[in-house]
Amino acid sequence: MVLPIGRRGPAPSGRPGRPPALLPSVPEAPGSRHEDAASGVPDPGGEAAARPYDARVFIPLGTDRPRRRPTVVTYGLIAANALVFAAHLAVMAARPAAYEPFARTLFLFPDALNPWAFFTYQFLHADLLHLLGNMLFLFVFGPQVEDRFGRLAFLAFYLVGGAFAGGVHGLTSSAPVIGASGSVAAVSGAFLVLFPLIHVRVLVFFFIIGVFAMPAWWFVLFGVVKDLFMQAAGSDGVAHGAHLGGYFFGFGVAMALLGLRLVPRETYDLFSIARHANRRRQFRELATARNPAVWKADIPRSGAPAPAAPDPAEERRAELRASIARALAAGDRTGAAQIFAGALDGSPAPVLPRDQHLLLANELFSLGAHRAAAAAYAGFLDRHRADAEAPHVRLLLALLHARYLGNRPEAARLLGELGASGVGPDHRALFDRLSAEVRG
């Protein structure tokens, strides 16, 4: 991702010098590939003074969180980086002599700062592996953060995060720098705050080969710790300071937005987890306080009504929520869905956070538990009628009633509600097919 590049040395007589040795690194992941950059420019016929630092062993593939809206900005940024990389290669192949002014204008040189370079350097990459490594992390983590921040806010966050990371690099190194990993580190830091318990599917090449799920907090924090260690160990040709600056920016901005309620809080974001932990600590301190005066207000006076007994139904709901949360934290979505389905059949049904409810309803559908999935989708609509996903959920519920549960009148009612509120282009084809099936 972001990496320092060596300065150009003098070219041999009669031949243009070639660009510095630009080598890829993907430091956000545990076991990412790092390489040294040459401190000067070798003869074009010679070898670059570079050596591999380590081999990639963890490759992120995706997450298990559903999104509220289609991803637009993240995919646009990936496309922009790819187009800039292709244009860079074309220009350098056609006009090698243009490399020096190109680099001085668009790379981020800490000792000769151009204001626009804080943004242009984010879209330049050393080679194809450098580009692919950065874009893979953006593809995995970007859509979720974009979904929570909103599209324009996410674009501003990405660009400013990259600029901040470049500034931190300038404070820790005098080497020029290119690459998107400062921006991607900011996205990763925000992901850590927003979704610490979400599991990341990872392809592992380390003694064993396979796809495993690991909590996002472990995956991201491992990268942070590794960058701290490498920054303290000294220069290896990788801009660890930029990575750390990106992580710090993303973490701080996400916590501030949650604290100010500019981004809606969720039960399992890091801000809410910290608040709940603080409340539990305060309760424990009160419970173990030696001063009996602390509890005087809780002692009922003579003739005062006794405290109400705990509600067994609410206690049962709390137990079910805790069981579902434990199953999800262990990566067992099927087990969590089965617990949820069992609760839907009886009473009381647990009230889950919005994302958990939708995730488990989708899991029940994929497992073929059609009656339970229909009950879960109906419960979601009861609690989140104005949600951005409500039209999609209503269409899925109509599909279940029409094709699997044999309840065409209910399917017709749901399709009528969807038609009255407007059918989006993404839903039109399925809506038309289901309407024809229900009428027939």
MOWOGI-V661925 format. One line per field, one symbol per residue. ss: DSSP state (h for helix, s for strand, l for the rest). phi: phi as a letter, one per 40 degrees, with the letter a starting at -180 (. if undefined). psi: psi as a letter, one per 40 degrees, with the letter a starting at -180 (. if undefined). A space follows every 10 residues. Layout:
BEGIN
ss: ???
phi: ???
psi: ???
END
This chain:
BEGIN
ss: llssslllll llllllllll llllllllll lllsslllll llllllllll lssslllsss ssslllllll llhhhhhhhh hhhhhhhhhh hhhhlhhhhh hhhhhhlsll llllllhhhh hhhllllhhh hhhhhhhhhh hhhhhhhhhl hhhhhhhhhh hhhhhhhhhh hhlllsssll hhhhhhhhhh hhhhllllss ssssslllss ssssshhhhh hhhhhhhhhh hhhllllllh hhhhhhhhhh hhhhhhhhhl lllllllllh hhhhhhhhhh hhhhhhhlll lhhhhhhhll llllllllll lhhhhhhhhh hhhhhhhhhl llhhhhhhhh hhhhhlllll lllhhhhhhh hhhhhhlllh hhhhhhhhhh hhhllllllh hhhhhhhhhh hhhhlllhhh hhhhhhhhhh hllllllhhh hhhhhhhhhl
phi: .cacbccccc cddgbccccd ccbcabcccd gccbacbccb bcddccbccb accabcbbbc bibbbcbcbc cbcdcccccc cccccccdcc ccccbdcccd cccccbccbd cacbdcccbc ccbbbcaccd cccccccccc ccdccdcccg ccccccdccc ccccccccdc cbabccabhc cccccccccc cdccbccccb cbcbbagbbi bbbbcccccc cccccccccc ccchcbgbcc ccccccdccc cccccccccc gcbdcbdbcc cccccccccc cccccccbcc cccdbdcccc cdgcccdccd cdcccccccc cccccccccc gccccccccc cccccbaccc cbddccdccc cccccccgcc cccccccccc cccbcccccd cccccccccd ccbbbgbcdc cccccccccc chbcccbccc dccccccccc
psi: bhiiiiihih iihehiiiii hhiiigedih fihiiiiiea hihdeaihgi ihdiihdhhh diifhiidii hddddddddd dddddddddd ddddgdeedd ddddddihhd eghhdddddd ddeiidaddd dddddddddd dddddddddi dddddddddd dddddddddd eeieiiiiie dddddddddd ddddfdeihh hhhhggdihi hihiiddddd dddddddddd dddiheehgd dddddddddd ddddddddde fdhhiidfid dddddddddd dddddddehe heddedeehh iheiiiiiii hddddddddd ddddddddde egdddddddd dddddahihi hiiddddddd ddddddeegd dddddddddd dddfdeided dddddddddd ddddefgddd dddddddddd ehhiddeddd ddddddddd.
END
